[in-house]
Amino acid sequence: MSDIAYQTVLPEGWPRPRGFSHAVVARGATQVRIAGQIGVVRGDASVAADADMGTQWARAMGNLVTVLRAAGGQPEHLIMLRAYVTDIGEFNRAGAAVGKAWSETLGKHFPAMTLVQVSGLIDPAAKVEIEGEALLP
C-alpha cells in the first residue's frame, strides 16, 4: 500500500466488525480532510428528489473518492469516514446497494468509520453525507 504504514486495530477478544475498522494506525506525510460529500451528480445544483438511499450513497462515495484523487490520494489512503444519514432504517434496507457502492469505490478497504442518523442535511433532498480523512505518503 504505497509508502503508508497502515494497520487496523482489533482489541483482543472483540469480534471483527463488518464493513469498518474500530481504529486505524497510519503513518504518512500528508493529511487530507474531505468535507461532507452528498449524492449530487457532478454539474447538478442539488440532489435529485427521486434518488433513493442506495443511489445517493453510491454518488456520495464516488464524489468523496473523486475529491481524494484530486488531492493526490487513492481510496486505500482513507483512514476515517463519517457518514450522516437521515433515516437509519432506510440505510439498513439499502444494504445491498451500499455494499455494492463500497466495493466499487473502496474495494476491500475498511477505514475506521462512524455512521449516525441526523434530522436533516444541507440539501433538503439529501439522505446521506460522507466526510473522510486520508493520509498520503
Backbone as CSV, one residue per row, in Angstrom:
resi,resn,N_x,N_y,N_z,CA_x,CA_y,CA_z,C_x,C_y,C_z
1,MET,0.841,-1.169,0.000,0.000,0.000,0.000,0.889,1.236,0.000
2,SER,1.570,1.536,-1.030,2.435,2.702,-1.184,3.435,2.783,-0.038
3,ASP,3.710,4.018,0.410,4.642,4.244,1.499,3.926,4.547,2.806
4,ILE,2.687,4.134,2.910,1.920,4.386,4.126,1.966,3.136,4.995
5,ALA,2.265,3.341,6.273,2.142,2.250,7.235,0.707,2.302,7.742
6,TYR,-0.046,1.241,7.545,-1.472,1.218,7.855,-1.782,-0.084,8.574
7,GLN,-2.387,0.025,9.730,-2.732,-1.163,10.493,-4.083,-0.948,11.157
8,THR,-4.993,-1.899,10.963,-6.264,-1.813,11.665,-6.080,-2.315,13.094
9,VAL,-6.927,-1.856,13.984,-6.839,-2.222,15.389,-8.079,-3.023,15.760
10,LEU,-7.855,-4.200,16.340,-8.946,-5.042,16.828,-8.560,-5.503,18.231
11,PRO,-9.184,-4.925,19.257,-8.853,-5.329,20.620,-9.050,-6.834,20.831
12,GLU,-8.197,-7.398,21.643,-8.254,-8.832,21.924,-9.634,-9.218,22.450
13,GLY,-10.178,-10.285,21.878,-11.473,-10.788,22.303,-12.667,-10.145,21.622
14,TRP,-12.455,-9.061,20.879,-13.564,-8.395,20.199,-13.818,-9.092,18.866
15,PRO,-15.087,-9.216,18.466,-15.365,-9.771,17.141,-14.981,-8.754,16.061
16,ARG,-14.550,-9.259,14.910,-14.193,-8.374,13.792,-15.452,-7.667,13.310
17,PRO,-15.424,-6.325,13.211,-16.606,-5.593,12.745,-16.847,-5.833,11.255
18,ARG,-18.070,-5.659,10.852,-18.442,-5.854,9.446,-18.507,-4.507,8.745
19,GLY,-17.654,-4.294,7.735,-17.725,-3.102,6.911,-17.005,-1.881,7.429
20,PHE,-16.205,-2.018,8.502,-15.425,-0.892,9.011,-14.368,-1.433,9.957
21,SER,-13.473,-0.586,10.413,-12.491,-0.939,11.436,-12.738,-0.060,12.654
22,HIS,-12.507,-0.618,13.846,-12.679,0.174,15.073,-11.683,1.325,15.117
23,ALA,-10.482,1.076,14.681,-9.439,2.110,14.682,-8.408,1.767,13.628
24,VAL,-7.672,2.783,13.212,-6.618,2.619,12.226,-5.389,3.370,12.727
25,VAL,-4.242,2.715,12.680,-2.973,3.373,12.957,-2.328,3.588,11.597
26,ALA,-2.040,4.849,11.256,-1.472,5.161,9.951,-0.320,6.143,10.101
27,ARG,0.701,5.940,9.280,1.814,6.868,9.244,2.042,7.254,7.786
28,GLY,2.105,8.542,7.545,2.321,9.052,6.207,2.776,10.489,6.308
29,ALA,2.736,11.193,5.190,3.298,12.535,5.170,2.261,13.648,5.056
30,THR,1.162,13.413,4.378,0.213,14.482,4.091,-1.188,14.079,4.519
31,GLN,-1.835,14.936,5.304,-3.217,14.695,5.703,-4.157,15.366,4.709
32,VAL,-5.241,14.681,4.386,-6.295,15.252,3.553,-7.595,15.075,4.319
33,ARG,-8.302,16.169,4.540,-9.603,16.127,5.201,-10.646,16.496,4.154
34,ILE,-11.556,15.596,3.898,-12.540,15.784,2.832,-13.877,16.175,3.458
35,ALA,-14.376,17.327,3.043,-15.658,17.820,3.538,-16.772,16.862,3.138
36,GLY,-17.888,16.957,3.839,-19.021,16.092,3.567,-19.458,16.143,2.112
37,GLN,-19.558,14.966,1.522,-19.992,14.832,0.136,-21.384,14.218,0.124
38,ILE,-22.270,14.811,-0.641,-23.642,14.311,-0.751,-23.826,13.641,-2.107
39,GLY,-24.994,13.049,-2.306,-25.283,12.281,-3.506,-25.711,13.108,-4.694
40,VAL,-25.003,14.178,-4.944,-25.312,15.034,-6.092,-24.496,14.578,-7.300
41,VAL,-25.099,14.638,-8.463,-24.400,14.336,-9.706,-23.590,15.568,-10.091
42,ARG,-22.333,15.360,-10.469,-21.482,16.492,-10.840,-22.177,17.365,-11.876
43,GLY,-22.183,18.645,-11.611,-22.817,19.590,-12.518,-24.227,19.969,-12.109
44,ASP,-24.858,19.128,-11.276,-26.207,19.449,-10.787,-26.092,20.338,-9.551
45,ALA,-27.072,21.185,-9.349,-27.070,22.096,-8.207,-27.523,21.425,-6.919
46,SER,-28.316,20.355,-7.042,-28.838,19.702,-5.848,-29.056,18.214,-6.112
47,VAL,-29.334,17.493,-5.046,-29.602,16.060,-5.135,-30.954,15.853,-5.809
48,ALA,-31.027,14.884,-6.700,-32.295,14.554,-7.357,-33.303,14.097,-6.309
49,ALA,-34.484,14.677,-6.330,-35.511,14.395,-5.329,-35.927,12.924,-5.311
50,ASP,-35.789,12.224,-6.443,-36.217,10.824,-6.511,-35.075,9.835,-6.277
51,ALA,-33.889,10.310,-5.915,-32.744,9.418,-5.696,-32.887,8.715,-4.346
52,ASP,-32.873,7.386,-4.366,-33.022,6.623,-3.130,-31.698,6.578,-2.351
53,MET,-31.735,5.992,-1.169,-30.567,5.947,-0.284,-29.379,5.262,-0.953
54,GLY,-29.604,4.123,-1.594,-28.509,3.400,-2.243,-27.857,4.217,-3.338
55,THR,-28.665,4.876,-4.144,-28.145,5.726,-5.222,-27.364,6.892,-4.644
56,GLN,-27.920,7.528,-3.617,-27.229,8.670,-3.009,-25.929,8.228,-2.343
57,TRP,-25.937,7.070,-1.681,-24.710,6.565,-1.052,-23.634,6.361,-2.118
58,ALA,-23.998,5.732,-3.223,-23.033,5.474,-4.299,-22.465,6.782,-4.846
59,ARG,-23.323,7.758,-5.073,-22.857,9.043,-5.606,-21.979,9.772,-4.592
60,ALA,-22.366,9.754,-3.319,-21.571,10.426,-2.286,-20.200,9.770,-2.152
61,MET,-20.145,8.439,-2.170,-18.853,7.742,-2.103,-18.015,8.064,-3.339
62,GLY,-18.649,8.086,-4.499,-17.927,8.435,-5.724,-17.385,9.853,-5.663
63,ASN,-18.189,10.779,-5.149,-17.741,12.163,-5.014,-16.579,12.268,-4.032
64,LEU,-16.654,11.539,-2.927,-15.583,11.544,-1.940,-14.270,11.059,-2.566
65,VAL,-14.327,9.965,-3.303,-13.128,9.419,-3.942,-12.618,10.354,-5.038
66,THR,-13.510,11.019,-5.751,-13.092,11.996,-6.771,-12.310,13.134,-6.130
67,VAL,-12.805,13.647,-4.999,-12.107,14.723,-4.286,-10.757,14.219,-3.779
68,LEU,-10.741,13.028,-3.213,-9.492,12.447,-2.718,-8.463,12.320,-3.833
69,ARG,-8.876,11.812,-4.977,-7.946,11.668,-6.117,-7.454,13.028,-6.601
70,ALA,-8.334,14.033,-6.586,-7.926,15.383,-6.995,-6.867,15.942,-6.043
71,ALA,-6.872,15.461,-4.790,-5.877,15.887,-3.797,-4.604,15.044,-3.874
72,GLY,-4.570,14.081,-4.797,-3.386,13.243,-4.971,-3.439,11.915,-4.246
73,GLY,-4.596,11.575,-3.696,-4.716,10.332,-2.945,-5.464,9.252,-3.689
74,GLN,-5.513,8.096,-3.058,-6.228,6.934,-3.577,-7.127,6.399,-2.459
75,PRO,-8.142,5.611,-2.797,-9.054,5.103,-1.777,-8.354,4.410,-0.603
76,GLU,-7.274,3.698,-0.863,-6.590,2.994,0.223,-5.892,3.936,1.197
77,HIS,-5.832,5.226,0.878,-5.247,6.214,1.785,-6.246,6.705,2.837
78,LEU,-7.538,6.367,2.667,-8.546,6.781,3.642,-8.313,6.077,4.971
79,ILE,-8.332,6.848,6.057,-8.175,6.256,7.379,-9.421,6.445,8.241
80,MET,-10.322,7.366,7.846,-11.524,7.633,8.637,-12.647,8.135,7.735
81,LEU,-13.841,7.620,7.966,-15.045,8.106,7.301,-16.085,8.419,8.363
82,ARG,-16.856,9.462,8.118,-18.015,9.783,8.934,-19.191,9.930,7.982
83,ALA,-20.229,9.155,8.226,-21.403,9.209,7.359,-22.615,9.618,8.186
84,TYR,-23.375,10.521,7.622,-24.595,11.023,8.240,-25.749,10.639,7.330
85,VAL,-26.741,9.968,7.886,-27.917,9.575,7.104,-29.166,10.116,7.796
86,THR,-30.184,10.392,7.004,-31.411,10.949,7.569,-32.384,9.874,8.050
87,ASP,-32.123,8.610,7.677,-33.016,7.528,8.096,-32.207,6.239,8.171
88,ILE,-31.847,5.822,9.370,-31.019,4.632,9.547,-31.730,3.371,9.057
89,GLY,-33.056,3.334,9.196,-33.822,2.197,8.689,-33.711,2.084,7.180
90,GLU,-33.851,3.208,6.500,-33.714,3.211,5.040,-32.294,2.820,4.647
91,PHE,-31.303,3.305,5.403,-29.914,2.914,5.150,-29.760,1.400,5.270
92,ASN,-30.295,0.825,6.327,-30.190,-0.623,6.518,-30.886,-1.398,5.402
93,ARG,-32.034,-0.913,4.972,-32.757,-1.584,3.879,-31.990,-1.478,2.558
94,ALA,-31.145,-0.472,2.419,-30.358,-0.281,1.196,-29.013,-0.999,1.279
95,GLY,-28.890,-1.932,2.204,-27.620,-2.612,2.455,-26.924,-3.169,1.223
96,ALA,-27.668,-3.809,0.345,-27.044,-4.395,-0.852,-26.456,-3.304,-1.742
97,ALA,-27.193,-2.217,-1.939,-26.704,-1.112,-2.775,-25.519,-0.413,-2.117
98,VAL,-25.570,-0.263,-0.804,-24.462,0.351,-0.068,-23.217,-0.521,-0.209
99,GLY,-23.374,-1.827,-0.022,-22.250,-2.754,-0.166,-21.660,-2.738,-1.560
100,LYS,-22.511,-2.680,-2.566,-22.042,-2.629,-3.955,-21.257,-1.341,-4.203
101,ALA,-21.778,-0.228,-3.724,-21.092,1.059,-3.895,-19.747,1.045,-3.171
102,TRP,-19.721,0.468,-1.975,-18.471,0.380,-1.228,-17.447,-0.411,-2.031
103,SER,-17.855,-1.565,-2.518,-16.956,-2.419,-3.292,-16.422,-1.707,-4.529
104,GLU,-17.283,-0.946,-5.194,-16.877,-0.257,-6.419,-15.977,0.942,-6.158
105,THR,-16.040,1.542,-4.965,-15.227,2.720,-4.676,-14.029,2.415,-3.780
106,LEU,-14.205,1.560,-2.779,-13.135,1.285,-1.828,-12.641,-0.157,-1.861
107,GLY,-13.317,-1.011,-2.607,-12.896,-2.408,-2.659,-13.028,-3.063,-1.298
108,LYS,-11.953,-3.685,-0.831,-11.959,-4.356,0.466,-11.227,-3.531,1.521
109,HIS,-11.154,-2.225,1.302,-10.511,-1.309,2.254,-11.574,-0.810,3.234
110,PHE,-11.325,-0.978,4.540,-12.298,-0.605,5.564,-11.651,0.315,6.599
111,PRO,-11.698,1.628,6.362,-11.163,2.566,7.357,-12.056,2.607,8.601
112,ALA,-11.548,3.246,9.640,-12.388,3.493,10.808,-13.583,4.323,10.337
113,MET,-14.747,4.096,10.943,-15.937,4.774,10.426,-16.977,4.997,11.520
114,THR,-17.675,6.105,11.391,-18.810,6.416,12.240,-20.011,6.649,11.332
115,LEU,-21.160,6.125,11.717,-22.408,6.318,10.977,-23.458,6.781,11.976
116,VAL,-24.051,7.931,11.700,-25.077,8.464,12.597,-26.288,8.937,11.811
117,GLN,-27.429,8.908,12.481,-28.647,9.457,11.894,-28.775,10.912,12.334
118,VAL,-29.141,11.761,11.377,-29.342,13.184,11.648,-30.738,13.580,11.175
119,SER,-31.214,14.721,11.638,-32.564,15.143,11.269,-32.633,15.795,9.899
120,GLY,-31.496,16.253,9.372,-31.505,16.867,8.055,-30.101,17.211,7.612
121,LEU,-29.960,17.446,6.318,-28.683,17.808,5.717,-28.852,19.097,4.932
122,ILE,-27.762,19.655,4.433,-27.764,20.962,3.774,-28.717,21.011,2.575
123,ASP,-28.790,19.928,1.823,-29.709,19.842,0.688,-30.952,19.098,1.185
124,PRO,-32.133,19.692,1.089,-33.346,19.049,1.615,-33.619,17.656,1.034
125,ALA,-33.129,17.367,-0.171,-33.349,16.055,-0.778,-32.251,15.051,-0.400
126,ALA,-31.173,15.528,0.244,-30.057,14.649,0.597,-30.454,13.695,1.716
127,LYS,-30.077,12.435,1.539,-30.319,11.410,2.542,-29.025,10.937,3.180
128,VAL,-27.895,11.314,2.594,-26.591,10.868,3.088,-25.539,11.943,2.823
129,GLU,-24.612,12.076,3.753,-23.439,12.934,3.582,-22.260,12.188,4.182
130,ILE,-21.151,12.132,3.453,-19.979,11.374,3.902,-18.757,12.280,3.865
131,GLU,-18.022,12.300,4.972,-16.756,13.043,5.004,-15.641,12.043,5.312
132,GLY,-14.423,12.415,4.955,-13.322,11.485,5.146,-12.017,12.153,5.520
133,GLU,-11.128,11.325,6.034,-9.770,11.740,6.324,-8.831,10.724,5.687
134,ALA,-7.798,11.235,5.047,-6.836,10.362,4.381,-5.432,10.776,4.774
135,LEU,-4.528,9.837,4.684,-3.121,10.080,4.951,-2.342,9.613,3.730
136,LEU,-1.719,10.560,3.046,-0.977,10.258,1.824,0.497,10.071,2.142
137,PRO,1.171,9.231,1.357,2.618,9.029,1.578,3.418,10.270,1.257
